[in-house]
Amino acid sequence: MTEKIVSEKSQLLAQALLLEQVKFYKNQLTTQLSADFFQQFIQLFLQHAPNIQLKEVVELAQIQAVVKRYAFEMQLGAGLLEFIGEIAQRLHVFSLQSSAQLQDIFSDHQFEMWLSKFLELENIRHYLNQFLKESPSIQQLCQYIATTTLQNKLPKLFTQSDDDRISESKYEWQQKLKSFSHRQQQRIEQKIEESIARFIQEQLADLSLLSNDDLESLARNVWDDNKAKPLSEYTKQVTPLDVEEFFVMIYEYWKELRQSAFIQDLILYGVKVFYDFYKDESLADVFAAIGLEEADLLNEAVRFYPKVVAALDQHGVLEPIITLILKPFYDSADTLAAIEKHL
């Protein structure tokens, strides 16, 4: 009988302690002192971060599993795709109303850096030169340009069709002469087309091997002519629907691209390189490497958690969450046994 009364007292005390602890943590999270609570937590965590290695808290397989799920498998919902379309159109309208210039998003300093790097890539320019010289598709393109130029820019030597002119000739010698003239004209036109096509292809190839001084001068002239132009001059060339479709096409392309075995292996190998590089480093060193400081953690925590906690409390969710975390401890037989010992 005594054991049963003691056990009931233990359960009641455990229940009372649970309620008090839930009340305490709820107060800690919702009062003005909660910022100090978070600060103490972050400081304690960072105090021990130099002694904890990355490989102790996360494994390579875990990181790769996250990448596989969210980069390779996850599909955007219809609502999010609709949102992307909406925001794409609104951003387009916003850019049309903006007075920002090209140089506001790409400074002279950035231009100098990219130009300098481009001029260093001589191997790529030589590769491009060989491609322009030897590619059958480039030859066909140049041939098409030459043919179109002759057809549109040069006068026709015959206003009538050649067959009609030949058939209208009264005498046989006239027909033979005009037939001969017609064949010569075709040969001349073909030679002219081939010469123009070769010239265009040679000029394209030579353009890729301009000296650094010439390329630099050309690039600077293009930049100086365009950097002060408003961005709206470029964005107005497309419609809001074009922008929306552009974003959708990028997403559809990424969905297809991410199924490529090469791309998946490349991304997962990149994750492995990152993990192998940092796995023996402490969490403090990893945070320092990515530029994350104590003030950053504290500022972001204080920035977001008050409104989140207030919303949870307002909807009656905060207290059940805390109870769910603490209740198993007070329900356990070991806890009740410990309480009985002290009654």
RODO-2510 file (C-alpha; in nm, 4 decimals, decimal comma):
residues 343
     n   res          X          Y          Z
     1     m     0,0000     0,0000     0,0000
     2     t     0,2846     0,2369     0,0898
     3     e     0,4688     0,1654    -0,2368
     4     k     0,1558     0,2457    -0,4365
     5     i     0,1088     0,5807    -0,2544
     6     v     0,4751     0,6716    -0,3050
     7     s     0,4517     0,5818    -0,6746
     8     e     0,1476     0,8037    -0,7200
     9     k     0,3264     1,0871    -0,5419
    10     s     0,6236     1,0382    -0,7714
    11     q     0,4034     1,0568    -1,0790
    12     l     0,2273     1,3689    -0,9528
    13     l     0,5591     1,5329    -0,8698
    14     a     0,6966     1,4386    -1,2104
    15     q     0,3909     1,5893    -1,3747
    16     a     0,4274     1,9067    -1,1694
    17     l     0,7960     1,9346    -1,2543
    18     l     0,7146     1,8871    -1,6235
    19     l     0,4597     2,1686    -1,6179
    20     e     0,6974     2,4000    -1,4364
    21     q     0,9831     2,3233    -1,6733
    22     v     0,7619     2,3778    -1,9787
    23     k     0,6505     2,7082    -1,8301
    24     f     1,0130     2,8024    -1,7618
    25     y     1,1356     2,7277    -2,1160
    26     k     0,8363     2,8984    -2,2710
    27     n     0,9165     3,2071    -2,0642
    28     q     1,2804     3,1855    -2,1668
    29     l     1,1862     3,1805    -2,5352
    30     t     0,9198     3,4519    -2,5318
    31     t     1,0521     3,7254    -2,2999
    32     q     1,2995     4,0000    -2,3711
    33     l     1,5668     3,7985    -2,1912
    34     s     1,5477     3,5320    -2,4612
    35     a     1,8173     3,7130    -2,6593
    36     d     2,0537     3,6583    -2,3665
    37     f     1,9493     3,2931    -2,3565
    38     f     2,0370     3,2450    -2,7218
    39     q     2,3598     3,4362    -2,6809
    40     q     2,4691     3,2105    -2,3966
    41     f     2,3801     2,9024    -2,6003
    42     i     2,5777     3,0199    -2,9051
    43     q     2,8748     3,1247    -2,6936
    44     l     2,8815     2,7866    -2,5203
    45     f     2,8627     2,6090    -2,8565
    46     l     3,1445     2,8164    -3,0084
    47     q     3,3505     2,7755    -2,6933
    48     h     3,3699     2,4018    -2,7621
    49     a     3,3713     2,4263    -3,1447
    50     p     3,7557     2,4261    -3,1642
    51     n     3,7553     2,0817    -3,0009
    52     i     3,4990     1,9206    -3,2337
    53     q     3,6006     1,8033    -3,5804
    54     l     3,3643     1,8162    -3,8766
    55     k     3,3827     1,4389    -3,9257
    56     e     3,2571     1,3904    -3,5684
    57     v     2,9239     1,5585    -3,6382
    58     v     2,8564     1,4676    -4,0015
    59     e     2,9635     1,1950    -4,2435
    60     l     3,0290     1,2197    -4,6150
    61     a     2,7413     0,9835    -4,6944
    62     q     2,5008     1,2080    -4,5020
    63     i     2,5986     1,5179    -4,6992
    64     q     2,5813     1,3329    -5,0289
    65     a     2,2385     1,1953    -4,9378
    66     v     2,1133     1,5508    -4,8812
    67     v     2,2582     1,6617    -5,2158
    68     k     2,0993     1,3667    -5,3956
    69     r     1,7589     1,4392    -5,2450
    70     y     1,7432     1,8142    -5,2989
    71     a     1,9604     1,8565    -5,6092
    72     f     1,8805     1,5416    -5,8078
    73     e     1,5371     1,4225    -5,6966
    74     m     1,3246     1,7033    -5,5556
    75     q     1,0565     1,8416    -5,7871
    76     l     0,9245     2,1943    -5,7473
    77     g     0,5538     2,2077    -5,6721
    78     a     0,3040     2,3672    -5,9082
    79     g     0,2547     2,6558    -5,6656
    80     l     0,6249     2,7390    -5,6595
    81     l     0,6479     2,7245    -6,0383
    82     e     0,3545     2,9656    -6,0566
    83     f     0,5349     3,1925    -5,8102
    84     i     0,8503     3,1837    -6,0241
    85     g     0,6457     3,2946    -6,3222
    86     e     0,4864     3,5745    -6,1224
    87     i     0,8120     3,7048    -5,9773
    88     a     0,9859     3,6845    -6,3155
    89     q     0,7233     3,9091    -6,4715
    90     r     0,7271     4,1546    -6,1818
    91     l     1,1059     4,1776    -6,1845
    92     h     1,0897     4,2532    -6,5557
    93     v     0,8440     4,5382    -6,4954
    94     f     1,0587     4,6655    -6,2071
    95     s     1,3702     4,6699    -6,4259
    96     l     1,1859     4,8679    -6,6927
    97     q     1,1040     5,1365    -6,4373
    98     s     1,4571     5,1496    -6,2964
    99     s     1,7143     5,4096    -6,3971
   100     a     2,0049     5,1760    -6,3154
   101     q     2,2801     5,1549    -6,5739
   102     l     2,4888     4,8631    -6,6920
   103     q     2,7878     4,9956    -6,4972
   104     d     2,5816     4,9811    -6,1763
   105     i     2,5848     4,6002    -6,1838
   106     f     2,9171     4,5545    -6,3639
   107     s     3,1765     4,8101    -6,2610
   108     d     3,4841     4,9276    -6,4488
   109     h     3,6929     4,7339    -6,1966
   110     q     3,5070     4,4115    -6,2757
   111     f     3,5404     4,4800    -6,6466
   112     e     3,9175     4,5210    -6,6102
   113     m     3,9465     4,1951    -6,4160
   114     w     3,7437     3,9938    -6,6683
   115     l     3,9191     4,1499    -6,9650
   116     s     4,2596     4,0738    -6,8143
   117     k     4,1609     3,7122    -6,7557
   118     f     4,0176     3,6763    -7,1065
   119     l     4,3390     3,8036    -7,2618
   120     e     4,5299     3,5373    -7,0690
   121     l     4,3286     3,2542    -7,2276
   122     e     4,5432     3,2174    -7,5387
   123     n     4,4878     2,8401    -7,5581
   124     i     4,1137     2,8912    -7,5894
   125     r     4,1630     3,1520    -7,8602
   126     h     4,3881     2,9165    -8,0585
   127     y     4,1328     2,6381    -8,0173
   128     l     3,8604     2,8744    -8,1391
   129     n     4,0781     2,9700    -8,4354
   130     q     4,1169     2,6050    -8,5391
   131     f     3,7454     2,5465    -8,4945
   132     l     3,6568     2,8428    -8,7161
   133     k     3,8990     2,7228    -8,9822
   134     e     3,8044     2,3554    -8,9899
   135     s     3,4429     2,3282    -8,8776
   136     p     3,2088     2,2149    -9,1598
   137     s     2,9214     2,3976    -8,9904
   138     i     3,1158     2,7250    -9,0014
   139     q     3,1939     2,6654    -9,3689
   140     q     2,8244     2,6111    -9,4408
   141     l     2,7341     2,9250    -9,2483
   142     c     2,9854     3,1343    -9,4419
   143     q     2,8617     2,9823    -9,7682
   144     y     2,5048     3,0728    -9,6763
   145     i     2,6065     3,4317    -9,5952
   146     a     2,7911     3,4618    -9,9269
   147     t     2,4994     3,3201   -10,1286
   148     t     2,2466     3,5422    -9,9531
   149     t     2,4656     3,8474   -10,0085
   150     l     2,4928     3,7811   -10,3820
   151     q     2,1216     3,7214   -10,4186
   152     n     2,0147     4,0285   -10,2233
   153     k     2,2857     4,2838   -10,2987
   154     l     2,4051     4,2219   -10,6547
   155     p     2,1902     4,2892   -10,9651
   156     k     2,0689     3,9910   -11,1610
   157     l     2,2496     3,9439   -11,4870
   158     f     1,9338     3,8011   -11,6370
   159     t     1,5991     3,9598   -11,5681
   160     q     1,4211     3,6667   -11,7295
   161     s     1,4718     3,3061   -11,6468
   162     d     1,7652     3,1582   -11,8388
   163     d     1,5568     2,8794   -11,9931
   164     d     1,3053     3,1318   -12,1272
   165     r     1,5761     3,3468   -12,2826
   166     i     1,7400     3,0521   -12,4500
   167     s     1,4125     2,9195   -12,5848
   168     e     1,3216     3,2637   -12,7260
   169     s     1,6311     3,2728   -12,9471
   170     k     1,5433     3,2377   -13,3173
   171     y     1,8611     3,0749   -13,4352
   172     e     2,0481     2,7734   -13,3151
   173     w     2,3770     2,9615   -13,2858
   174     q     2,2027     3,2181   -13,0630
   175     q     2,0742     2,9415   -12,8382
   176     k     2,4216     2,7848   -12,8125
   177     l     2,5791     3,1233   -12,7375
   178     k     2,3294     3,2047   -12,4667
   179     s     2,3591     2,8547   -12,3232
   180     f     2,7354     2,8985   -12,3097
   181     s     2,6917     3,2420   -12,1482
   182     h     2,4542     3,0947   -11,8954
   183     r     2,7050     2,8241   -11,7957
   184     q     2,9800     3,0825   -11,7630
   185     q     2,7576     3,3008   -11,5463
   186     q     2,6884     3,0073   -11,3143
   187     r     3,0584     2,9329   -11,2879
   188     i     3,1387     3,2983   -11,2151
   189     e     2,8665     3,3201   -10,9518
   190     q     2,9886     2,9985   -10,7902
   191     k     3,3469     3,1247   -10,7875
   192     i     3,2364     3,4549   -10,6368
   193     e     3,0313     3,2745   -10,3691
   194     e     3,3209     3,0457   -10,2816
   195     s     3,5649     3,3384   -10,2642
   196     i     3,3338     3,5455   -10,0443
   197     a     3,2667     3,2446    -9,8173
   198     r     3,6399     3,1774    -9,7779
   199     f     3,7023     3,5459    -9,7089
   200     i     3,4343     3,5561    -9,4369
   201     q     3,5672     3,2389    -9,2756
   202     e     3,9257     3,3685    -9,2831
   203     q     3,8185     3,6971    -9,1281
   204     l     3,6353     3,5151    -8,8477
   205     a     3,9386     3,2974    -8,7821
   206     d     4,1767     3,5947    -8,7905
   207     l     3,9527     3,7846    -8,5495
   208     s     4,0128     3,5169    -8,2857
   209     l     4,3888     3,5726    -8,3111
   210     l     4,3963     3,9494    -8,2866
   211     s     4,6784     4,0783    -8,0726
   212     n     4,6084     4,1498    -7,7073
   213     d     4,6380     4,5218    -7,7753
   214     d     4,3807     4,5060    -8,0547
   215     l     4,1399     4,2913    -7,8535
   216     e     4,1782     4,5150    -7,5503
   217     s     4,1119     4,8260    -7,7578
   218     l     3,8069     4,6665    -7,9200
   219     a     3,6647     4,5486    -7,5876
   220     r     3,7196     4,8869    -7,4241
   221     n     3,5424     5,0654    -7,7073
   222     v     3,2428     4,8332    -7,6795
   223     w     3,2358     4,8749    -7,2998
   224     d     3,2665     5,2531    -7,3110
   225     d     2,9836     5,2729    -7,5647
   226     n     2,7439     5,0662    -7,3529
   227     k     2,8262     5,0985    -6,9824
   228     a     2,6254     5,4187    -6,9324
   229     k     2,3145     5,2832    -7,1052
   230     p     2,0159     5,2103    -6,8791
   231     l     1,9379     4,8461    -6,8158
   232     s     1,5833     4,9134    -6,9297
   233     e     1,7159     4,9566    -7,2832
   234     y     1,8082     4,5892    -7,2819
   235     t     1,5169     4,4503    -7,0794
   236     k     1,2576     4,6217    -7,2955
   237     q     1,3686     4,4055    -7,5865
   238     v     1,1817     4,1150    -7,4270
   239     t     0,8339     4,0830    -7,2798
   240     p     0,7416     3,9709    -6,9265
   241     l     0,6172     3,6450    -7,0763
   242     d     0,9584     3,5935    -7,2404
   243     v     1,1260     3,6301    -6,9010
   244     e     0,8840     3,3850    -6,7398
   245     e     0,9401     3,1296    -7,0137
   246     f     1,3148     3,1818    -6,9837
   247     f     1,3064     3,0852    -6,6140
   248     v     1,0860     2,7845    -6,6862
   249     m     1,3221     2,6706    -6,9630
   250     i     1,6184     2,6963    -6,7252
   251     y     1,4357     2,4832    -6,4689
   252     e     1,3332     2,2251    -6,7291
   253     y     1,6904     2,2143    -6,8581
   254     w     1,8238     2,1647    -6,5050
   255     k     1,5748     1,8800    -6,4437
   256     e     1,7117     1,7043    -6,7505
   257     l     2,0751     1,7945    -6,6875
   258     r     2,0755     1,6721    -6,3269
   259     q     1,9818     1,3218    -6,4437
   260     s     2,3077     1,2995    -6,6366
   261     a     2,5425     1,0491    -6,4759
   262     f     2,8357     1,2800    -6,5488
   263     i     2,6771     1,5805    -6,3741
   264     q     2,5732     1,3737    -6,0718
   265     d     2,9201     1,2202    -6,0396
   266     l     3,0768     1,5656    -6,0816
   267     i     2,8650     1,7247    -5,8066
   268     l     2,9085     1,4339    -5,5652
   269     y     3,2825     1,4335    -5,6284
   270     g     3,2889     1,8067    -5,5524
   271     v     3,1127     1,7338    -5,2219
   272     k     3,3721     1,4655    -5,1472
   273     v     3,6582     1,7054    -5,2186
   274     f     3,5016     1,9589    -4,9780
   275     y     3,4528     1,6941    -4,7083
   276     d     3,8019     1,5472    -4,7459
   277     f     3,9491     1,8967    -4,7232
   278     y     3,7643     1,9955    -4,4047
   279     k     3,6806     1,6680    -4,2277
   280     d     3,9822     1,6873    -3,9922
   281     e     3,9276     2,0568    -3,9252
   282     s     3,7453     2,1807    -3,6195
   283     l     3,4000     2,3358    -3,6506
   284     a     3,5558     2,6670    -3,5501
   285     d     3,8009     2,6456    -3,8417
   286     v     3,5232     2,5485    -4,0831
   287     f     3,3139     2,8455    -3,9705
   288     a     3,6153     3,0742    -4,0080
   289     a     3,6878     2,9368    -4,3561
   290     i     3,3400     3,0248    -4,4796
   291     g     3,3489     3,3626    -4,3031
   292     l     3,0905     3,2798    -4,0341
   293     e     3,1539     3,4517    -3,7004
   294     e     2,9863     3,4474    -3,3605
   295     a     2,8178     3,7801    -3,4318
   296     d     2,6678     3,6367    -3,7516
   297     l     2,5113     3,3414    -3,5693
   298     l     2,3741     3,5632    -3,2966
   299     n     2,2422     3,8298    -3,5327
   300     e     2,0612     3,5788    -3,7533
   301     a     1,9131     3,3986    -3,4534
   302     v     1,7871     3,7235    -3,3024
   303     r     1,6669     3,8400    -3,6429
   304     f     1,4348     3,5469    -3,7111
   305     y     1,3433     3,3613    -3,3939
   306     p     1,1281     3,6268    -3,2119
   307     k     0,8635     3,6358    -3,4835
   308     v     0,8744     3,2575    -3,5324
   309     v     0,8387     3,1903    -3,1581
   310     a     0,5631     3,4524    -3,1269
   311     a     0,3689     3,2905    -3,4111
   312     l     0,4058     2,9441    -3,2557
   313     d     0,2886     3,0782    -2,9218
   314     q    -0,0029     3,2671    -3,0762
   315     h    -0,1278     2,9508    -3,2468
   316     g    -0,0841     2,7413    -2,9341
   317     v     0,1975     2,5321    -3,0776
   318     l     0,4966     2,6423    -2,8686
   319     e     0,3924     2,4796    -2,5429
   320     p     0,3057     2,1415    -2,7020
   321     i     0,6462     2,1398    -2,8755
   322     i     0,8310     2,1959    -2,5469
   323     t     0,6099     1,9366    -2,3748
   324     l     0,6808     1,6843    -2,6506
   325     i     1,0541     1,7295    -2,5921
   326     l     1,0465     1,7057    -2,2111
   327     k     0,7592     1,4646    -2,1378
   328     p     0,9425     1,1392    -2,2250
   329     f     1,2008     1,2224    -1,9575
   330     y     0,9409     1,2568    -1,6805
   331     d     0,7465     0,9525    -1,8024
   332     s     1,0488     0,7244    -1,7929
   333     a     1,0776     0,4628    -1,5194
   334     d     1,4301     0,5744    -1,4323
   335     t     1,3149     0,9320    -1,3652
   336     l     1,0228     0,8170    -1,1502
   337     a     1,2525     0,5836    -0,9577
   338     a     1,4967     0,8690    -0,8938
   339     i     1,2122     1,0885    -0,7690
   340     e     1,0916     0,8184    -0,5311
   341     k     1,4366     0,7962    -0,3749
   342     h     1,4197     1,1613    -0,2770
   343     l     1,0681     1,1647    -0,1374
***
